[in-house]
Amino acid sequence: MSPNTSTALFTFPKDRGGLQIKLPRAILCSATWGHLTRCYQFDDGTRQLAEITYTDALEKHGCLNMEDLQFEAEFLTWDQASQNSFTFACHLTSTVGIRVSWDLFNPDWIASAANTDLVQVMMDTQHLIRIQLNNEQKLGTVVGIREEGKLVNMQTEHGETFLIKTEGQDSISGYPTLREAIQRTCPTLVRLSQLTEPNRVYGLEEKRQGKRKIGWSQAIHPLRARLQELKSHLLSEK
């Protein structure tokens, strides 16, 4: 499940594919993940703080990634989990019985790549993107960089040049941002390496090795879950 999943998944009846949950905790879970998604969305100070918070959560609990953190958060108390936004979000998913698949802050993702890295790759590969210019759809390439990647110089196939922002909102010129233009032109383009290595088939490395790398929390989760079950059983007998 991705972090931007519609809230309908929580509230729809089970016979319609939903979880049929109307508890405040489910609503809080959806709102918390939505908040983290917005913090991560743009290359600014908010995302930098979010990355620090995420790194702290992984280091504190000895986790490998978001998936591992969700297994660990299942055994934390409400107070323990609420000390960190990402840990708290993972704790909430465990209480409603779902797992969120989100490999955030991966430097290969176009969404999380630094502005300068993204612009440099677009310049090197000369990948064509579609831009609406003077009420016409035209193809153009990135030919220059300004203000540490916040602005880029674009050039159409016919030699017209103009400036667009890399991300954020541009209500003055009316042009889409670079990230928006990439997404609209190539919706399946999510990695920088898809631009630099177009013929690469992802997943072959893991398949050749014959194993998938997981963290310790995920590896020993069945044992910890069984131990917790036994403790609960003993307490109920007393």
C-alpha positions in Angstrom: 0.0 0.0 0.0 1.4 3.4 -1.0 1.3 6.4 1.5 -1.1 8.3 -0.8 -3.8 5.6 -0.8 -7.3 6.9 -0.7 -9.1 6.9 2.7 -11.8 4.9 1.0 -9.6 1.8 1.7 -10.3 2.3 5.4 -14.0 3.1 5.3 -15.4 1.0 2.5 -17.2 -2.2 3.5 -15.3 -5.5 3.4 -17.4 -6.9 0.6 -16.3 -3.8 -1.5 -12.6 -4.4 -0.9 -12.2 -2.1 2.1 -11.2 -2.6 5.7 -14.5 -1.3 7.1 -12.7 0.7 9.8 -14.3 3.9 11.1 -12.2 4.2 14.3 -10.4 7.5 15.0 -7.1 5.5 14.9 -7.6 4.6 11.3 -8.4 8.2 10.4 -5.3 9.4 12.3 -3.2 6.8 10.4 -4.3 8.1 7.1 -3.7 11.8 8.1 -0.2 11.0 9.6 1.0 9.3 6.4 -0.4 12.1 4.3 1.5 14.6 6.4 4.7 12.8 6.0 4.1 12.6 2.2 3.7 16.4 2.0 6.8 16.9 4.1 8.8 14.8 1.7 7.3 16.2 -1.5 9.6 19.1 -2.3 13.4 19.6 -2.1 13.4 22.2 0.7 14.0 22.6 4.4 10.9 20.6 5.4 12.2 17.5 3.5 15.6 17.9 5.1 14.1 17.9 8.6 11.9 14.9 7.6 15.1 13.0 6.4 16.8 13.8 9.7 13.7 12.5 11.6 13.5 9.4 9.5 17.3 8.6 9.9 16.9 9.1 13.7 14.1 6.6 13.8 16.1 3.9 11.9 19.2 4.4 14.0 17.4 4.4 17.3 15.6 1.1 16.6 18.4 -0.4 14.6 16.2 -0.8 11.5 17.3 -1.1 7.8 14.4 0.7 6.1 10.7 1.7 6.4 9.5 -1.9 6.1 11.8 -3.0 9.0 10.7 0.0 11.1 7.0 -1.1 10.7 7.9 -4.5 12.2 9.7 -2.9 15.1 7.0 -0.3 15.8 4.5 -3.1 16.3 6.1 -3.8 19.7 6.4 -0.2 20.9 3.9 1.5 23.2 1.9 4.5 22.1 4.2 6.9 24.1 7.4 5.3 22.8 6.2 5.5 19.2 4.9 9.1 19.4 8.4 10.5 20.1 9.2 10.3 16.3 6.8 11.1 13.4 7.9 8.1 11.3 7.9 5.7 14.1 4.4 6.8 15.1 3.1 6.4 11.6 4.6 2.9 11.4 3.0 2.1 14.8 -0.4 3.2 13.5 -0.2 0.9 10.5 0.4 -2.0 12.8 -2.6 -1.2 14.9 -4.9 -1.3 11.8 -3.2 -4.3 10.2 -1.6 -2.9 7.1 1.9 -2.4 5.7 3.1 0.7 3.8 5.6 0.2 1.0 7.6 3.4 0.7 11.3 3.5 -0.1 11.7 7.2 0.7 14.9 9.3 0.4 16.3 6.8 -2.1 18.8 9.0 -4.1 17.8 7.1 -7.3 14.2 8.3 -7.1 13.3 11.3 -9.3 11.0 12.5 -6.5 13.7 12.5 -3.9 16.8 13.4 -6.0 18.4 16.8 -5.3 17.5 19.5 -7.8 21.1 19.7 -9.1 21.4 15.9 -9.6 18.1 15.8 -11.5 18.9 18.7 -13.7 22.4 17.4 -14.5 21.0 14.0 -15.5 18.4 15.7 -17.7 21.2 17.8 -19.4 23.4 14.8 -19.9 20.8 12.5 -21.4 18.9 15.3 -23.3 15.7 13.5 -22.5 12.7 15.1 -24.3 9.8 16.4 -22.2 6.5 17.9 -23.2 5.9 21.5 -22.3 2.9 23.7 -23.0 4.3 26.9 -24.6 2.1 29.7 -26.0 -0.9 27.4 -25.9 0.9 24.7 -27.9 2.4 21.4 -26.7 6.1 21.3 -27.6 9.0 19.0 -26.9 12.1 20.4 -25.2 15.3 19.6 -23.4 17.1 21.0 -20.4 20.1 23.0 -21.6 21.2 25.0 -18.6 21.0 25.3 -14.8 20.5 28.4 -12.6 20.4 29.2 -8.9 21.7 25.8 -7.7 19.1 23.9 -9.7 16.0 25.9 -8.7 15.6 27.2 -12.2 16.5 25.5 -15.5 17.0 26.7 -19.1 14.7 24.9 -21.6 15.0 24.7 -25.3 12.4 23.4 -27.8 13.1 21.5 -30.9 12.7 24.7 -32.9 15.3 26.6 -30.8 12.9 28.6 -28.5 14.4 29.1 -25.0 12.6 29.8 -21.7 13.0 29.3 -18.0 11.0 27.0 -15.7 11.3 26.1 -12.0 12.5 22.7 -11.0 9.7 22.2 -8.5 7.2 24.0 -6.3 4.6 26.2 -7.9 5.0 28.7 -10.7 1.9 30.9 -10.9 3.7 33.7 -12.8 4.9 32.2 -16.1 2.2 29.5 -16.3 4.8 26.8 -17.2 4.8 23.5 -15.3 7.8 22.7 -13.1 10.5 20.3 -14.4 9.3 17.5 -12.1 5.7 18.0 -13.2 6.7 18.0 -16.9 8.7 14.8 -16.4 5.8 13.1 -14.7 3.3 14.2 -17.4 5.5 13.2 -20.3 6.7 9.8 -18.9 4.4 8.7 -16.0 6.4 5.5 -15.6 9.7 7.3 -15.2 10.5 7.1 -11.4 14.2 6.5 -11.2 17.2 8.6 -12.4 18.8 5.3 -13.6 15.9 4.8 -16.0 17.4 7.8 -17.8 21.0 6.9 -17.5 20.5 3.1 -18.0 17.4 2.7 -20.1 18.0 -1.0 -20.9 18.5 -2.0 -17.2 16.1 -4.6 -15.9 15.5 -4.0 -12.2 15.5 -6.9 -9.7 17.9 -9.1 -11.6 20.7 -8.5 -9.0 18.5 -9.7 -6.1 17.3 -12.6 -8.2 20.8 -13.8 -9.1 21.8 -13.7 -5.4 18.8 -15.8 -4.6 17.9 -13.8 -1.5 16.4 -10.5 -0.4 18.0 -8.3 2.2 15.9 -7.7 5.3 16.5 -6.1 8.6 16.7 -7.8 12.0 13.3 -6.6 13.2 11.6 -8.3 10.2 13.8 -11.4 10.6 12.9 -12.1 14.2 9.3 -10.8 14.1 7.7 -14.2 14.3 9.6 -15.0 17.5 8.8 -11.7 19.1 5.1 -12.0 18.1 5.0 -15.5 19.6 6.7 -14.3 22.8 4.2 -11.4 23.2 1.3 -13.9 22.6 2.6 -16.2 25.4 3.0 -13.2 27.8 -0.5 -12.1 27.1 -1.8 -15.6 27.7 0.0 -15.9 31.1 -1.4 -12.5 32.2 -4.9 -13.5 31.3 -4.5 -16.7 33.4 -3.5 -14.7 36.4 
